[in-house]
Amino acid sequence: MTEYADESGAVCAATVVSLGPCHVTQLKTAATDGYDAVQVTFGRKKHSRVRAPERGHFAKSQTAPGVATREFRAAGGAELKLGQTIGAGDVFKPGDMVDVAGVSKGRGYAGVIKRHHFGGFPGSHGTHEYFRHGGSIGNRSFPGRVFKGLRMAGQMGNEAVTVSNLQVLKVLPEDNAIVISGAIPGAKGGIVIVRHAAKHRRTEAERGAANA
């Protein structure tokens, strides 16, 4: 993460994400697979860690096996070819709204205050060794059991998270990277998926233009 200053001088938190270069490893069509999609790979994996079936799959597109291979539904009228290189500037431009999916940082076994933001118990008035507990979880007469999904202590983090409607502030084509507003899931160096926003939220500039 870093800071980004726009043309007006306003400073906001931002994250720099490396998005390439990515290589097209497979093209799926409605005629053969029932839907249109493109499979791309990012980075490069050690040859000793690539299994024989993977080597054959990547050999068809004449690309090196990547550390992350993902599939995206085909959109737009762009013609793609096997082995083609896709850069960040080919997909995104400043002002785009994107959804970023990744695996959040693992926090280990956490209590209800850290995990669910419980308020805890009073520090006086007779409270004794019960400051950070979860409290009552049910009643023995009804329902006579504990409801599923009740907020309790447990494993925190290390789960799939998607942050929606983040704005692309700047595209760095020479580095195959983009600058995204705000924070994204995962630790530094983690693998994330950046897609165009599924539910586009209007930016302040678009709201101002609409009101004008």
C-alpha positions as CSV (number, residue, x, y, z in Angstrom):
1,M,0.0,0.0,0.0
2,T,1.0,3.6,-0.5
3,E,-0.4,7.1,-0.9
4,Y,-1.8,8.6,-4.1
5,A,-2.3,12.3,-4.8
6,D,-4.7,13.3,-7.6
7,E,-4.6,16.4,-9.7
8,S,-6.3,18.5,-7.1
9,G,-3.8,17.5,-4.4
10,A,-6.1,15.2,-2.4
11,V,-4.3,12.3,-0.9
12,C,-5.9,8.9,-0.5
13,A,-4.7,5.4,0.5
14,A,-4.0,3.2,-2.5
15,T,-2.6,-0.3,-3.4
16,V,-0.2,-1.1,-6.3
17,V,-1.1,-4.4,-8.0
18,S,1.0,-6.1,-10.5
19,L,-1.2,-7.6,-13.2
20,G,1.1,-9.1,-15.7
21,P,2.2,-9.9,-18.2
22,C,-0.5,-12.6,-18.5
23,H,-0.5,-15.2,-21.3
24,V,-3.5,-16.8,-22.9
25,T,-3.3,-20.6,-22.3
26,Q,-6.8,-21.7,-23.5
27,L,-9.8,-20.4,-25.4
28,K,-13.2,-21.8,-24.7
29,T,-16.1,-21.4,-27.0
30,A,-19.8,-22.0,-26.9
31,A,-19.5,-24.6,-29.6
32,T,-17.0,-26.8,-27.8
33,D,-17.4,-26.0,-24.1
34,G,-20.9,-24.5,-23.9
35,Y,-19.7,-21.0,-23.0
36,D,-17.1,-18.4,-24.1
37,A,-14.1,-17.9,-21.8
38,V,-10.4,-17.3,-21.8
39,Q,-7.8,-18.9,-19.5
40,V,-4.7,-16.9,-18.6
41,T,-1.6,-17.6,-16.5
42,F,0.4,-15.2,-14.5
43,G,4.1,-15.4,-13.4
44,R,6.3,-18.4,-13.9
45,K,6.6,-21.6,-12.0
46,K,9.7,-23.7,-11.5
47,H,10.0,-26.5,-14.0
48,S,10.5,-29.1,-11.2
49,R,7.1,-28.2,-9.7
50,V,5.1,-28.7,-12.9
51,R,3.4,-32.0,-13.4
52,A,3.4,-33.8,-16.7
53,P,-0.3,-33.1,-17.6
54,E,0.3,-29.4,-16.9
55,R,3.4,-29.4,-19.2
56,G,1.2,-30.8,-22.0
57,H,-1.5,-28.2,-21.4
58,F,0.9,-25.2,-21.5
59,A,2.8,-26.7,-24.4
60,K,-0.4,-26.3,-26.6
61,S,-0.2,-22.5,-26.2
62,Q,3.7,-22.5,-26.2
63,T,3.7,-20.6,-22.9
64,A,5.7,-21.3,-19.7
65,P,3.6,-22.6,-16.7
66,G,2.6,-19.8,-14.4
67,V,2.2,-19.6,-10.6
68,A,-1.5,-18.8,-11.0
69,T,-3.8,-19.8,-13.8
70,R,-7.4,-18.5,-13.8
71,E,-10.4,-18.5,-16.2
72,F,-12.5,-15.5,-17.1
73,R,-15.7,-15.2,-19.1
74,A,-14.9,-13.6,-22.5
75,A,-16.2,-10.0,-22.8
76,G,-16.0,-7.5,-25.6
77,G,-15.1,-8.1,-29.2
78,A,-11.3,-8.4,-28.9
79,E,-9.8,-11.3,-30.8
80,L,-7.5,-13.4,-28.6
81,K,-5.0,-16.0,-29.7
82,L,-3.2,-18.8,-27.8
83,G,0.0,-17.6,-26.3
84,Q,-1.0,-13.9,-26.6
85,T,0.4,-11.6,-24.0
86,I,-2.1,-9.4,-22.2
87,G,-0.9,-6.3,-20.3
88,A,-2.6,-4.3,-17.6
89,G,-3.2,-1.4,-20.1
90,D,-5.0,-3.7,-22.4
91,V,-7.8,-4.4,-19.9
92,F,-8.0,-1.4,-17.5
93,K,-7.9,2.3,-17.7
94,P,-8.0,5.1,-15.1
95,G,-11.5,5.6,-13.6
96,D,-12.6,1.9,-14.0
97,M,-14.4,0.3,-11.1
98,V,-13.1,-3.1,-10.2
99,D,-13.7,-6.0,-7.8
100,V,-10.7,-7.5,-6.1
101,A,-10.8,-11.1,-4.8
102,G,-8.2,-12.8,-2.7
103,V,-7.5,-14.8,0.5
104,S,-7.4,-12.7,3.6
105,K,-4.6,-12.8,6.1
106,G,-4.9,-15.6,8.7
107,R,-5.3,-14.4,12.2
108,G,-5.4,-17.7,13.9
109,Y,-7.9,-18.7,16.7
110,A,-9.5,-15.4,17.9
111,G,-12.0,-14.5,20.5
112,V,-15.4,-12.9,20.0
113,I,-14.1,-9.3,20.7
114,K,-11.4,-9.5,18.0
115,R,-13.4,-11.7,15.6
116,H,-16.9,-10.2,15.8
117,H,-16.2,-6.9,17.6
118,F,-18.2,-7.8,20.8
119,G,-18.2,-5.1,23.5
120,G,-17.2,-7.4,26.4
121,F,-18.4,-7.1,29.9
122,P,-18.2,-4.3,32.5
123,G,-14.9,-3.9,34.3
124,S,-16.7,-3.5,37.7
125,H,-20.1,-4.1,39.4
126,G,-19.2,-7.7,40.3
127,T,-17.8,-8.9,37.0
128,H,-15.2,-11.6,37.9
129,E,-13.0,-13.3,35.3
130,Y,-15.6,-12.8,32.6
131,F,-14.4,-9.7,30.7
132,R,-13.9,-11.0,27.2
133,H,-16.3,-13.9,27.1
134,G,-19.1,-14.3,24.6
135,G,-22.0,-14.4,27.0
136,S,-25.1,-16.6,26.7
137,I,-25.5,-18.7,23.6
138,G,-29.1,-19.9,24.1
139,N,-31.7,-21.3,26.6
140,R,-32.2,-24.9,27.7
141,S,-36.0,-24.7,27.6
142,F,-36.3,-23.1,24.1
143,P,-34.8,-23.8,21.6
144,G,-33.0,-26.4,23.7
145,R,-30.0,-26.2,21.4
146,V,-27.6,-23.7,19.9
147,F,-28.6,-22.0,16.7
148,K,-26.4,-22.6,13.7
149,G,-24.2,-19.6,12.6
150,L,-24.0,-18.1,16.1
151,R,-21.1,-15.8,16.5
152,M,-18.4,-17.4,18.6
153,A,-14.6,-17.6,18.9
154,G,-12.8,-19.5,16.2
155,Q,-10.6,-19.4,13.2
156,M,-10.3,-15.8,11.9
157,G,-9.1,-14.8,8.4
158,N,-7.5,-17.1,5.8
159,E,-10.8,-17.1,3.8
160,A,-11.9,-15.9,0.4
161,V,-12.8,-12.2,0.4
162,T,-14.0,-9.9,-2.4
163,V,-13.8,-6.1,-2.1
164,S,-16.2,-4.5,-4.5
165,N,-16.2,-1.2,-6.4
166,L,-12.6,0.0,-6.0
167,Q,-11.5,2.6,-8.4
168,V,-8.5,2.3,-10.7
169,L,-6.5,5.5,-10.0
170,K,-3.6,5.0,-12.5
171,V,-2.3,2.5,-15.0
172,L,1.4,1.8,-15.2
173,P,1.8,0.0,-18.6
174,E,5.6,-0.2,-18.4
175,D,5.3,-2.1,-15.2
176,N,2.1,-4.0,-16.0
177,A,0.6,-2.6,-12.8
178,I,-2.3,-0.5,-11.7
179,V,-2.9,1.7,-8.7
180,I,-6.2,0.9,-6.9
181,S,-7.9,3.0,-4.3
182,G,-8.1,1.6,-0.8
183,A,-7.0,-1.8,0.5
184,I,-7.3,-5.2,-1.0
185,P,-7.4,-8.7,0.7
186,G,-4.3,-10.7,1.5
187,A,-0.7,-10.1,2.5
188,K,1.9,-8.4,0.5
189,G,2.9,-10.6,-2.5
190,G,-0.3,-12.6,-2.4
191,I,-2.3,-13.6,-5.5
192,V,-5.5,-11.7,-6.2
193,I,-8.0,-11.6,-9.1
194,V,-9.0,-8.2,-10.4
195,R,-12.3,-8.0,-12.5
196,H,-14.4,-5.2,-13.8
197,A,-17.1,-4.4,-11.2
198,A,-20.1,-6.7,-11.3
199,K,-22.3,-4.1,-9.7
200,H,-20.9,-0.7,-10.8
201,R,-21.2,2.1,-8.2
202,R,-21.1,5.6,-9.6
203,T,-18.1,7.7,-8.6
204,E,-18.3,11.2,-7.2
205,A,-17.5,12.6,-10.6
206,E,-20.3,10.7,-12.3
207,R,-22.7,11.8,-9.6
208,G,-21.7,15.4,-10.1
209,A,-22.2,15.1,-13.9
210,A,-25.6,13.5,-13.4
211,N,-26.8,16.2,-11.0
212,A,-25.6,18.9,-13.3
